[in-house]
Amino acid sequence: MIKLALICLLVAAVAAILGFGGLAGTLVDIAIVLAVIALVLFAVFLVLGLKAGKKVRDSFD
């Protein structure tokens, strides 16, 4: 997901250089949304992983 956001930013930069301001702005907005979704998913999976790890550790005690 981060990779896709970086690709959108790269394409937005090229579009801005070539003068396509509307397209560049749209791609930047898409990249921001993708980055936020990736960060939220990272946080959710981090919490889930920590909880699962704690359950596994507790089962060995």
C-alpha positions, 0 to 999 in steps of 0.5 A, spaced: 500 500 500 505 504 501 508 502 495 502 504 491 502 511 495 509 512 493 508 511 485 502 516 486 506 521 488 511 520 483 506 520 477 503 526 481 510 530 481 511 528 473 504 530 472 506 537 475 512 538 472 508 537 465 503 542 467 497 537 469 496 541 475 489 538 476 491 531 475 497 532 480 493 534 485 488 528 485 494 523 485 497 527 491 490 526 494 489 519 493 497 518 495 495 521 502 489 517 503 493 510 501 498 512 506 493 514 511 489 507 510 496 503 510 498 507 517 491 505 520 492 498 518 499 497 520 496 500 527 491 495 527 495 489 525 500 491 530 495 491 536 493 484 534 500 481 533 501 484 540 495 481 543 496 474 539 503 474 542 501 475 549 496 469 549 501 465 546 506 467 551 501 466 557 500 459 554 507 457 555 507 459 562 
